[in-house]
Amino acid sequence: SNYVVSLLPNAQEHMEEHGLKPGKFICIPNGIIKADWEKPMADQPVYCDKLKQYHDEGYFLIGYTGAHGIANALDSFVEAGDMLRDQKIKLLLVGPGPERERLIQKVKDRNLGETVELLEPVKRGQIPELLHQMDALYVGLQRQPLFRFGVSPNKLMDYMMAAKPVIFAIDAGNDMVADADCGISIPPEDSKAIAEAARKLASLSKEELNAMGERGKEYILQNNEYDVLSQKFLDVFSMPH
């Protein structure tokens, strides 16, 4: 290969250990399509009645959208609800996956229904309007050695593009939330840390939350918008080889 392109920013050392010559590694991460975020929200955005009611009741809404799988480590997110019973905070999970029914049962068994709610999955095109109704968003993954090479989760791009503060619970070689200063980074699979981050975000003013979210959006537009990424690919083809 003249060059090797990877989504993972910290994979260079590993590849060079396995024969890649220095200077041949290029990282081009996942990204977003800006036009998807410029469409007007529906007159009745998905779940708007329910979420408006929660806001009217004074709740701070923290959302998770995406797959409910083992790798997503959602048990700690659900269990954080146990420590937030006395707070006006709701943890909302939206998405499909093999773990969903078990997590629904876990919420029932632990009597967490006032704090944690699993909503039916929505269409991909409804995600922007759903995220815009949340106050903050959560992304987490299991602790895995693989992630030392970095991560590039599509849902994180969506979260940041929605201009919402992010709770980032991933132990990886990179941390876009810290880089953009758009949320709180915590250890993975740690329900206490999730609850503490939730309380901290809920205590911030609207202005502070908005500024935090806007920093994330600006970061994505500068680094992860597909016009930017496609130009990076074009640049690779014009590099000497």
Legacy VTK file of the C-alpha trace (Angstrom):
# vtk DataFile Version 3.0
C-alpha trace
ASCII
DATASET POLYDATA
POINTS 241 float
0.000 0.000 0.000
1.112 3.536 -0.699
-1.044 4.737 2.204
-3.342 3.123 4.770
-6.447 5.008 5.916
-8.028 4.113 9.273
-10.964 5.418 11.291
-8.913 4.899 14.443
-6.531 7.744 15.306
-4.228 5.699 17.511
-3.746 2.681 15.234
-0.532 3.961 13.656
1.886 2.422 16.166
0.161 -0.973 15.927
0.287 -0.934 12.129
3.944 0.080 12.072
4.730 -2.783 14.460
3.197 -5.064 11.831
5.149 -3.743 8.882
3.656 -0.423 7.828
6.360 2.075 6.892
6.335 5.385 8.811
4.531 8.148 6.978
1.989 5.842 5.330
-0.709 6.069 8.008
-3.641 8.460 7.540
-6.607 8.785 9.926
-9.935 9.842 8.426
-12.700 9.324 11.027
-16.442 8.821 10.721
-18.505 11.911 10.086
-21.870 13.562 9.569
-23.859 14.829 6.601
-24.538 18.484 7.329
-27.741 18.526 5.251
-29.328 15.971 7.626
-29.159 18.614 10.348
-30.489 21.509 8.296
-33.933 20.024 7.659
-36.695 21.694 9.714
-37.986 19.688 12.656
-41.353 18.037 12.174
-44.399 19.942 13.468
-44.737 17.131 15.986
-41.169 15.888 16.645
-40.929 12.292 17.777
-41.946 11.887 21.467
-42.541 15.668 21.740
-45.643 15.397 23.966
-43.938 13.117 26.482
-40.670 15.074 26.546
-42.432 18.435 26.798
-44.415 17.124 29.766
-41.199 16.028 31.492
-39.619 19.421 30.858
-42.736 21.184 32.135
-42.437 19.085 35.303
-38.886 20.344 35.749
-36.936 17.281 34.630
-33.457 17.406 33.111
-33.436 14.835 30.305
-30.342 12.774 29.494
-30.718 10.608 26.417
-29.037 7.581 24.911
-29.872 6.698 21.308
-28.584 3.683 19.427
-28.023 -0.025 19.742
-28.833 -1.766 23.009
-26.072 -4.379 22.832
-23.575 -5.889 25.246
-20.769 -3.643 23.989
-22.812 -0.523 24.801
-22.566 -1.223 28.545
-26.013 0.170 29.314
-26.358 -1.571 32.687
-24.280 1.160 34.325
-26.467 3.856 32.730
-29.628 2.181 34.048
-28.079 1.599 37.483
-27.153 5.286 37.717
-30.894 5.892 37.958
-30.802 4.287 41.412
-28.628 7.172 42.643
-30.766 9.844 40.981
-34.124 9.028 42.607
-34.045 12.261 44.604
-33.157 14.397 41.559
-35.296 15.928 38.831
-33.334 13.938 36.242
-34.593 11.320 33.790
-32.421 8.855 31.859
-34.050 7.969 28.539
-32.917 5.128 26.253
-34.110 4.923 22.649
-33.068 2.171 20.271
-33.216 -1.515 19.340
-30.986 -4.390 20.354
-30.667 -7.763 22.054
-30.269 -6.236 25.533
-33.364 -4.039 25.371
-35.929 -6.423 26.885
-33.565 -7.426 29.679
-32.927 -3.765 30.529
-36.678 -3.044 30.544
-37.095 -5.886 33.044
-34.180 -4.560 35.103
-35.884 -1.167 35.381
-39.055 -2.929 36.606
-37.216 -5.206 39.035
-35.367 -2.293 40.604
-38.399 -0.012 40.593
-36.556 2.632 38.574
-39.492 3.657 36.392
-39.572 7.206 37.745
-35.958 7.811 36.739
-35.181 5.491 33.808
-37.342 4.912 30.750
-36.769 2.828 27.619
-38.689 4.189 24.641
-39.462 2.404 21.382
-36.834 2.850 18.634
-37.313 5.653 16.107
-36.335 6.000 12.462
-32.835 7.190 11.629
-34.256 10.349 10.057
-35.970 11.242 13.363
-32.773 11.190 15.414
-31.882 14.902 14.987
-35.330 16.036 16.174
-35.172 13.588 19.095
-31.709 14.740 20.197
-32.679 18.416 20.021
-35.310 17.781 22.721
-32.800 16.358 25.216
-30.759 18.404 27.693
-27.669 16.178 27.545
-26.634 12.877 25.946
-24.749 9.760 27.014
-22.370 7.462 25.155
-20.534 4.523 26.702
-18.725 1.327 25.790
-17.340 -1.623 27.704
-13.741 -1.431 28.859
-11.899 -3.198 26.021
-8.179 -3.302 25.081
-9.192 -2.756 21.445
-10.233 0.828 22.189
-6.639 1.871 22.933
-6.437 2.439 19.170
-9.207 5.019 19.455
-12.921 5.134 18.725
-15.074 6.928 16.160
-18.718 6.314 17.190
-21.345 7.626 14.793
-23.710 8.395 17.671
-21.103 10.662 19.260
-20.959 12.679 16.027
-24.763 12.968 16.158
-24.711 14.035 19.805
-22.145 16.759 19.206
-23.874 17.929 16.021
-27.075 18.307 18.062
-25.157 20.850 20.175
-25.859 19.029 23.436
-23.423 18.366 26.300
-22.130 14.781 26.272
-21.300 12.324 29.048
-18.460 10.275 27.503
-17.940 6.941 29.309
-15.327 5.287 27.112
-11.726 4.393 27.976
-10.077 4.940 24.598
-6.942 6.305 23.003
-8.857 9.420 21.963
-11.561 11.576 23.540
-13.368 13.981 21.221
-15.501 15.295 24.095
-12.398 16.421 25.992
-10.824 17.764 22.786
-13.919 19.865 22.076
-14.598 20.699 25.761
-18.239 19.796 25.182
-19.107 17.589 28.122
-17.805 15.357 30.901
-15.484 12.378 30.400
-15.724 9.558 32.946
-14.497 5.951 33.304
-16.569 3.273 31.534
-19.108 1.038 33.281
-19.230 3.254 36.387
-22.793 4.044 37.463
-21.660 6.333 40.297
-19.600 8.439 37.870
-22.580 8.646 35.491
-24.845 9.850 38.301
-22.280 12.452 39.390
-21.880 13.712 35.812
-25.668 13.879 35.451
-25.979 15.959 38.625
-23.186 18.291 37.535
-24.732 18.960 34.114
-28.201 19.415 35.616
-26.785 22.084 37.956
-25.410 24.225 35.115
-27.218 27.224 33.687
-28.884 27.103 30.266
-26.154 29.444 29.002
-23.369 27.138 30.183
-25.076 24.085 28.698
-25.657 25.854 25.381
-22.044 27.031 25.181
-20.803 23.516 25.932
-23.040 22.040 23.248
-22.066 24.641 20.648
-18.376 23.843 21.163
-19.125 20.231 20.246
-21.065 21.215 17.130
-18.302 23.555 15.960
-15.734 20.776 16.458
-17.742 18.382 14.283
-18.247 20.949 11.519
-14.513 21.630 11.438
-13.294 18.039 11.698
-16.025 15.502 10.885
-18.315 16.973 8.244
-18.233 14.831 5.085
-17.127 17.708 2.842
-14.076 18.052 5.128
-13.465 14.293 5.213
-13.853 13.817 1.463
-11.284 16.561 0.883
-8.912 14.682 3.199
-9.372 11.588 1.018
-8.727 13.618 -2.133
-5.563 14.957 -0.509
-4.343 11.382 0.076
-4.581 10.647 -3.659
-2.504 13.706 -4.491
0.269 12.862 -2.011
3.614 11.604 -3.338
4.079 7.825 -3.443
LINES 1 242
241 0 1 2 3 4 5 6 7 8 9 10 11 12 13 14 15 16 17 18 19 20 21 22 23 24 25 26 27 28 29 30 31 32 33 34 35 36 37 38 39 40 41 42 43 44 45 46 47 48 49 50 51 52 53 54 55 56 57 58 59 60 61 62 63 64 65 66 67 68 69 70 71 72 73 74 75 76 77 78 79 80 81 82 83 84 85 86 87 88 89 90 91 92 93 94 95 96 97 98 99 100 101 102 103 104 105 106 107 108 109 110 111 112 113 114 115 116 117 118 119 120 121 122 123 124 125 126 127 128 129 130 131 132 133 134 135 136 137 138 139 140 141 142 143 144 145 146 147 148 149 150 151 152 153 154 155 156 157 158 159 160 161 162 163 164 165 166 167 168 169 170 171 172 173 174 175 176 177 178 179 180 181 182 183 184 185 186 187 188 189 190 191 192 193 194 195 196 197 198 199 200 201 202 203 204 205 206 207 208 209 210 211 212 213 214 215 216 217 218 219 220 221 222 223 224 225 226 227 228 229 230 231 232 233 234 235 236 237 238 239 240
